[in-house]
Amino acid sequence: MGIDYELLGQRIREARIKTGMTQATLSGIIGFSPAHYSHIESGKARINLPTLVVIAQVLDTTIDSLLYDSTPVLIDSYDKDFKDLLEDCTRDERGILLQNAIQMKAVLKQNR
């Protein structure tokens, strides 16, 4: 199984657009020419791991989200983590945790 550089480029582009950053701005930050960076987003250029790490950091995202269309392994892991967290909680504790999670989610969405 190889890396689909076209899909990787699309995901990088989507992440860049979410941040409101232009190709020129991002290419400048990572030290690439705008033309070379454009080739990354179009899938015409392959990128190495250090470059992918820098792009993910600049775009405030994870390498996993850039490499995979969906991350069922991560989702399963998070589900297990939440299940383990709640396993020994009382009903009241679960209610408190739920309310805190709802409030935290609202704050996170506000800060996007």
Sequence and secondary structure as in RCSB ss.txt:
>XXXX:A:sequence
MGIDYELLGQRIREARIKTGMTQATLSGIIGFSPAHYSHIESGKARINLPTLVVIAQVLDTTIDSLLYDSTPVLI
DSYDKDFKDLLEDCTRDERGILLQNAIQMKAVLKQNR
>XXXX:A:secstr
    HHHHHHHHHHHHHHHT  HHHHHHHHT  HHHHHHHHHTSS   HHHHHHHHHHTT  HHHHH S  HHHH
HHHHHHHHHHHHT  HHHHHHHHHHHHHHHHHHHHT 
